[in-house]
Amino acid sequence: MRKIGVILLSGGLDSTTVAAQAQKQGYETIALTLSYGQKHLRELESARKIAEIMGIKQKVIDVSFFSNLAWYSALTSEFDIPRNRQDEEIARDIPITYVPLRNTFFITLAGAFLESEALHLIEKEHISPAELDASIFIAANAIDYSGYPDCRPEFYQKMSDVLYTGSKLGTQYNIAMSIRTPIISLSKAEIARIGIELGAPLEYTWSCYEGGEIPCGECDSCRLRAKGFAEAGIRDPLLTRLQKEHKIA
C-alpha cells in the first residue's frame, strides 16, 4: 500500500503532534502551511522550523486574500482577542477568534493538492488505485477547544463526502480522500503526552494568538495549552527552551 498524507501544519502543538503520528504510521508526508492573512506570522516561522527538524517536505502557500473575505475574526482583523477567560467561559460560545469557514477552506485546498499528487501516481506512475491510501491530516480537536463548529467530527464526515463526490479520484477511481483527525477526541493533556512520547519538536511549536518572542499566556489558546501540560505533569518544552535562551525568567 502506497500511503501519502498531506498534513495541515500550522506550527502549533496539535498539528505538530499529528505530523509525528502520520510519520509513525508510515505515510509519505507533505506539510501544507497556509498564510491566510492572519495578523501575525509567528506560527509560520514555527511551522517551517518544525518541518525542517522532522524532515517533512513542506509547501508554504500565500492565500492571504482569504482574510479580506473571512474578516470577522480577531485573527484576521483588529478585534480584541479574549483574555484570561475561565474554562466555562471558553466552552460557552463561539469566540471572536473563530475564522469564518477557515477549516472548510483549508480542507478544500489540501484536497486539491492531495488529489493532484494521487492522480499523478495513478496516471503517470501507474500505481494501482487499489494500492493507494490518500489522506489529509488535520489537528482538529472537539474536547479542549474554543467552541469552533469546524472542529466537530460530524463536520469532517460531511467534508469527506464532499471530497469524494466532487473529485475525479472519487468518481472515476473510487478512492476516498480520508480526512484523518487523530486527536479530535483527546484532551490537551493527552495530546501533550503523545507529542512527547513521539519525540515531536514541541519546543518550537507556537499556540499563542499573539506574535512576538514569548507567548502572551492570557489568550484562550495559551490557557488551554498551559492547562494541558499542567494536567499531563509535563513542563512545556517551549517554555524550557525560552528559559534557556534567557527570553523568560
C-alpha positions as CSV (number, residue, x, y, z in Angstrom):
1,M,0.0,0.0,0.0
2,R,1.3,3.4,-1.0
3,K,0.4,5.8,1.7
4,I,0.5,9.6,1.0
5,G,-0.5,12.2,3.6
6,V,-1.0,15.9,3.3
7,I,-0.7,17.5,6.8
8,L,-2.2,20.9,7.5
9,L,0.8,22.1,9.6
10,S,0.1,25.3,11.5
11,G,3.2,25.2,13.7
12,G,1.2,24.6,16.8
13,L,1.3,21.8,19.5
14,D,-1.6,19.9,18.0
15,S,-0.6,19.9,14.3
16,T,3.0,19.0,15.2
17,T,1.8,16.0,17.2
18,V,-0.4,14.9,14.3
19,A,2.5,15.2,11.9
20,A,4.5,12.9,14.2
21,Q,1.7,10.4,14.3
22,A,1.4,10.4,10.5
23,Q,5.1,9.8,10.2
24,K,5.0,6.9,12.7
25,Q,2.1,5.4,10.7
26,G,4.3,5.2,7.6
27,Y,2.8,8.0,5.5
28,E,4.8,9.8,2.9
29,T,4.1,13.2,4.4
30,I,3.9,16.6,2.8
31,A,3.2,19.6,5.1
32,L,0.8,22.2,3.8
33,T,1.2,25.5,5.7
34,L,-1.2,28.3,4.7
35,S,-0.6,32.0,5.2
36,Y,-4.2,33.1,5.2
37,G,-3.9,36.7,6.2
38,Q,-3.6,36.1,10.0
39,K,-2.4,39.2,11.9
40,H,1.0,37.7,12.8
41,L,3.2,35.2,11.0
42,R,4.9,33.8,14.1
43,E,3.2,30.4,13.7
44,L,4.6,30.2,10.1
45,E,8.1,30.5,11.4
46,S,7.4,27.6,13.8
47,A,5.9,25.5,11.0
48,R,9.0,26.0,8.8
49,K,11.3,25.1,11.7
50,I,9.2,22.0,12.7
51,A,9.1,20.7,9.1
52,E,12.9,21.1,8.8
53,I,13.6,19.3,12.0
54,M,11.1,16.5,11.2
55,G,12.4,16.1,7.6
56,I,8.9,16.7,6.1
57,K,8.6,18.2,2.7
58,Q,6.7,21.5,3.1
59,K,4.7,23.8,0.9
60,V,4.0,27.3,2.4
61,I,1.3,28.9,0.3
62,D,0.2,32.5,0.4
63,V,-3.6,32.7,0.4
64,S,-3.7,36.0,2.3
65,F,-6.6,37.2,0.2
66,F,-8.8,35.0,2.4
67,S,-8.6,37.5,5.3
68,N,-10.4,40.0,3.1
69,L,-13.4,37.6,2.9
70,A,-13.2,36.0,6.4
71,W,-12.6,39.3,8.1
72,Y,-15.0,38.9,11.0
73,S,-12.4,37.4,13.4
74,A,-9.8,38.7,15.9
75,L,-7.2,36.6,14.0
76,T,-7.7,38.5,10.7
77,S,-9.0,41.9,11.8
78,E,-8.5,44.4,14.6
79,F,-10.9,42.9,17.1
80,D,-9.7,42.4,20.7
81,I,-8.5,38.9,21.5
82,P,-10.3,37.5,24.6
83,R,-8.0,37.2,27.6
84,N,-8.0,35.4,30.9
85,R,-11.2,33.6,30.3
86,Q,-12.2,30.7,32.6
87,D,-12.7,27.2,31.3
88,E,-16.5,27.5,31.4
89,E,-16.4,30.8,29.5
90,I,-14.2,29.3,26.8
91,A,-16.6,26.4,26.4
92,R,-19.8,28.5,26.5
93,D,-19.9,30.1,23.0
94,I,-18.0,30.6,19.7
95,P,-15.5,33.4,20.3
96,I,-14.3,36.2,18.1
97,T,-11.2,34.2,17.3
98,Y,-13.2,31.9,15.1
99,V,-12.3,32.5,11.5
100,P,-15.4,32.1,9.2
101,L,-15.2,28.7,7.3
102,R,-11.4,28.6,7.7
103,N,-11.2,24.8,8.0
104,T,-13.7,24.4,5.1
105,F,-11.3,26.4,3.0
106,F,-8.2,24.6,4.3
107,I,-9.6,21.2,3.7
108,T,-10.6,22.2,0.1
109,L,-7.0,23.4,-0.6
110,A,-5.5,20.3,1.0
111,G,-7.9,18.1,-1.0
112,A,-6.9,19.8,-4.3
113,F,-3.2,19.3,-3.5
114,L,-3.7,15.7,-2.4
115,E,-5.8,14.8,-5.4
116,S,-3.1,16.2,-7.7
117,E,-0.5,14.0,-6.0
118,A,-2.7,10.9,-6.2
119,L,-3.7,11.4,-9.8
120,H,-0.1,11.8,-10.8
121,L,0.7,8.5,-9.1
122,I,-2.1,6.7,-10.8
123,E,-2.0,8.2,-14.3
124,K,1.7,8.9,-14.7
125,E,3.5,6.4,-12.4
126,H,0.8,3.7,-12.9
127,I,0.2,2.9,-9.3
128,S,-2.9,0.8,-8.9
129,P,-5.8,2.8,-7.3
130,A,-6.4,-0.3,-5.0
131,E,-2.9,0.2,-3.6
132,L,-3.2,3.9,-2.8
133,D,-4.1,5.5,0.6
134,A,-4.6,9.2,0.1
135,S,-5.2,11.1,3.4
136,I,-5.5,14.6,4.8
137,F,-4.3,15.0,8.4
138,I,-5.8,17.9,10.4
139,A,-5.3,18.6,14.1
140,A,-9.0,19.4,14.8
141,N,-10.0,18.9,18.5
142,A,-13.5,18.7,19.9
143,I,-12.6,18.5,23.6
144,D,-10.2,21.3,24.7
145,Y,-11.2,23.8,22.1
146,S,-12.9,27.2,21.9
147,G,-16.3,26.1,20.6
148,Y,-15.4,26.2,16.9
149,P,-18.1,24.5,14.8
150,D,-15.5,23.2,12.3
151,C,-13.7,21.2,15.0
152,R,-16.5,18.6,15.3
153,P,-16.5,15.0,14.0
154,E,-19.7,15.5,12.0
155,F,-18.2,18.4,10.1
156,Y,-15.3,16.2,8.8
157,Q,-17.6,13.3,7.9
158,K,-19.6,15.7,5.7
159,M,-16.4,17.2,4.2
160,S,-15.2,13.7,3.4
161,D,-18.4,13.1,1.5
162,V,-17.9,16.3,-0.4
163,L,-14.4,15.4,-1.4
164,Y,-15.4,12.0,-2.7
165,T,-18.4,13.3,-4.6
166,G,-16.7,16.3,-6.2
167,S,-13.4,14.7,-7.2
168,K,-12.1,12.7,-10.1
169,L,-10.3,10.5,-7.5
170,G,-13.6,9.5,-6.0
171,T,-15.9,9.4,-9.0
172,Q,-13.5,7.7,-11.5
173,Y,-11.1,5.7,-9.3
174,N,-13.4,5.1,-6.3
175,I,-10.7,6.4,-3.9
176,A,-11.9,8.3,-0.9
177,M,-9.6,11.0,0.3
178,S,-9.7,10.3,4.0
179,I,-9.7,13.2,6.4
180,R,-7.9,11.9,9.4
181,T,-8.4,13.7,12.8
182,P,-6.4,11.5,15.2
183,I,-6.6,13.9,18.2
184,I,-10.2,15.0,17.8
185,S,-11.4,13.3,20.9
186,L,-8.3,13.8,23.0
187,S,-7.7,16.2,25.9
188,K,-4.9,18.7,25.7
189,A,-3.0,16.7,28.3
190,E,-3.3,13.5,26.2
191,I,-2.0,15.4,23.1
192,A,0.9,16.8,25.1
193,R,1.8,13.3,26.3
194,I,1.6,11.8,22.8
195,G,3.8,14.6,21.3
196,I,6.4,14.0,24.0
197,E,6.3,10.2,23.5
198,L,6.7,10.5,19.7
199,G,9.7,12.9,20.1
200,A,7.9,15.7,18.3
201,P,9.8,19.1,18.4
202,L,7.3,20.7,20.7
203,E,9.8,23.2,21.9
204,Y,9.4,25.0,18.6
205,T,5.6,25.0,18.5
206,W,3.6,28.1,18.8
207,S,0.0,28.2,20.1
208,C,-0.5,31.8,21.1
209,Y,-2.9,34.1,19.2
210,E,-0.4,36.9,19.5
211,G,3.0,37.2,17.8
212,G,6.3,38.1,19.5
213,E,9.1,36.1,21.1
214,I,7.1,34.8,24.0
215,P,3.5,33.6,24.4
216,C,1.1,36.1,26.0
217,G,-0.1,33.4,28.5
218,E,-3.6,35.1,28.5
219,C,-5.4,34.1,25.3
220,D,-7.7,31.1,25.1
221,S,-5.1,29.1,23.2
222,C,-2.3,29.8,25.7
223,R,-4.5,29.0,28.6
224,L,-5.7,25.7,27.1
225,R,-2.1,24.7,26.3
226,A,-0.9,25.6,29.8
227,K,-3.8,23.6,31.3
228,G,-2.9,20.6,29.1
229,F,0.8,20.4,30.1
230,A,-0.1,21.0,33.8
231,E,-2.6,18.1,33.7
232,A,-0.1,15.9,32.0
233,G,2.5,16.7,34.6
234,I,5.0,17.9,32.0
235,R,6.8,21.2,31.7
236,D,6.0,22.9,28.4
237,P,9.2,22.3,26.3
238,L,8.6,25.7,24.6
239,L,9.0,27.5,28.0
240,T,12.0,25.4,28.8
241,R,13.7,26.5,25.5
242,L,12.8,30.1,26.0
243,Q,14.2,30.0,29.6
244,K,17.5,28.5,28.3
245,E,17.6,31.3,25.7
246,H,17.0,33.8,28.5
247,K,13.9,35.1,26.9
248,I,11.9,34.4,30.1
249,A,12.9,34.1,33.7
